Amino acid sequence: MKLVRCLFDCFCPWYRKNDKTGDEIWSIVKRKGNQFMVNEQPFYVNGFNTYWLMILAVDPSTKGKVSDVFKEAASVGLTVCRTWGFNDGGWRALQKSPSVYDEDVFKALDFVVNEARKYKIRLILSLANNWEGYGGKKQYVNWGKDAGLNLTSDDDFFTDPTIKGYFKNQIKTILTRVNTLNNVTYKDDPTIFAWELMNEPQCTSDPTGSKLQAWIQEMAFHVKSIDPLHLLEIGSEGFYGPSTPDRLQVNPNSYAGQVGADFITNHQSLGIDFASVHIYPDSWLSTTSPDAHIQFVKTWMQAHIDDAEKLNMPVVFSEFGVSVKNGKFNQTFRDTFIDTVYKTLMNSTRRGGSAGGCLLWQLFPEGTEYMDDGYAVFLKKSPDTASIMSVQSRRMQTFNSKCSWNCRWSCRKSSSLDELLYHEEF
């Protein structure tokens, strides 16, 4: 029984109640070389995306869905959620026009942050969108045009001084927000895992990548001048660019190398703390062969893990998913896809590599089926998927602080660790 209890403490710390050793200090996540750290202990991530949290939190009739998704995520040991910290223009806009914010929507974001803390889930808050959803860079450019600026492309978002000023104000407004529910300023709140500059930034008008690179460096400096404590990432898809011609063959297609992004150069920017990569073979690859998709996942991930080690920073695969809506792939393949991502991560983690974790796209609670674009995972309806995710959480926990504090024998010894990680029950 003592051995069973030791294993339980090691793998299931999120289930412990009334255990003083389980009430760790809620501290800001740091980076030490290629590892995330909390309270001087490793912190490996198994998490998820749910982009719509703020929008549903505005309406009292849907506000409970925010709590529901956090509760379900916590039940399978997920510890980080990536969500939108923006909605620019349009329906339920947070930023209705430059520097004009809707307080009711901001209070909804306050609720999201406060609720995440209750479930010990940390947040990556993205600050803008490359795409038109929730406003995006197009909305900023439209605001500029309305103000009389001579703008010709949505990519002017990255270069026009006035537009950059609009976005810098957005950054400052979010980071210095004082939560109305707990009186904690966002930039001081350990619930924030990291800030993300933009979801999937691309500047297709400049394939050389110089415009996007200059923007990343300028905005990273701005973020760090306001909040030097929290981690910062770009939000990139991971596409290789002109600085590494030998890596272009790793991209999913030739177009990916021409969108103005450059994985290596972008992540050498001062102030960027970890690399971000997305994984969508179902929309990136022309082939529908399941085997080809799985092989791409392994190659794509390993290339970025290797490069992150050269950059001496962690890499988080911050979006990965498969749509089961169009009939090309089913849930069984999606489970295989998820398991492949998890196992590739573990191969890096076991040797102390740069793989810092991953975030499934995307987790939905029951009652939100009307928003499913094919990528949504409903844990209560997908017990096999839930089991895979739970097992991964337990594996990741063996490398985190709880294991070294609570396990009587050293789980960190390679022979014992290997046995635990790949035992059928785990």
Phi, psi and omega in degrees: 000324179296321179295317179299316180297322179297316178298318181297316178297322183293315189262339189234050183295336182286348179269345185291138178234148177054035179246110186301328180288342179275349181268069183292156177295130182278094186246159177293137178287134179245177174234135175231102185063236182260023178232146168277146182224143170228124181053041178065020176238150180300148178224103178259144193255129162235113189216199189203165172251138165213096193288335193267011189304313183298319184294317180287335180288342180293321186266123179304332182284341180242357182303325181296338179295332176296312178296321182299315183290325176294319180296315180294320179298316180296329182293338176249017171082016179285141189237350180223136177236132174259130183211167181280129172255028182215154163198101191256110182074166175080201187290130180052042182293137170285310176256106185282327175202170184308120177071009178247117187242149177270114185296326179296321178289323177297321177295329175294321176292323174305316180298317180301313181296315181293321180291321178302318179301322181300327182260012180055042175248129179267157187242138162261116179259116176277142190256350179193170181235137172290330185266172186285339179303131181063028175105291177070184181297332178300321180295319177300316180295321177297321176298320178296317178298319178299331179274001176096009179285146179270086183246139185242349185213150174298336179287352173297345174307324186276346188235331185289128183300321180292316180296319177297326176295320176303314184288323177298325177292322176301314178301309182297320182296318179291311186294330182260008177297133174263118183298125183287348181264333182228359176065022178258130176291137183308318184291351178252359189269118178296346177296333175283114176286314182197159169263145176241126183299313185197144174285113174055057181296133174221146176227079188293342179287349180223082181299343179293336179088357186291323181293313180294321180298317179296321179294316179301313182296318181294317182286327176297317178298319180296315179300312184291335177290336179265319184224091179279356187270315185283156175289155179225136174226167188276317188100019186287158176277343178100011182290135177280149184231200187300335184289342181227074182301332179289343180265350183301330180292342178283334179303153182291339179198170183290328181298325183302333180274004184238017185262008177088000177263152181211100189308312184291305182299316181301321184272004169269000181294136178297128179104343177276123190264332178208159183272148176236139182218141176249158182224106180222067179298333182293334178252344182268326186264146178281332180282150176251011180291120178303319181297321180294324179292317180295319178295322177298316180304312182297315182292315181299313181294315184295322178300317182285328175296315179299317182289325177296327177293323176293327178281350182058049176214157175289158171236133177245127175275087197277355167213128170209135183189169177223132176276135176250016186274325187271000176089351180290324182226149180249181183292330178297316177294322179299320177297320177297318178300311180299315181296325177295316177301313182298315183290324177296321175299313184297325179299326176284314184299321182299332181256012179076027182283188188273355180294108184267347179147186182207159183228113180295137169254108003208160185256127180235145173272165176301145181096000178240021182301331182296345179260359185290123177263011181107341182266347187293138174249122176255106189301321182291337179263352184230071184297328179293318178295317179300321180294317179299317181293320180295318178298318179297320179299318180294320178298314182297326181295336179294338180264354182267179189298328186300321184298313184290336180277326193248343184271132187289325176251161190284103175293344185278350174290131192303319184294315178293321182295314179301318180298318181291315186296326187246014172292140185305327184285349182240000000 
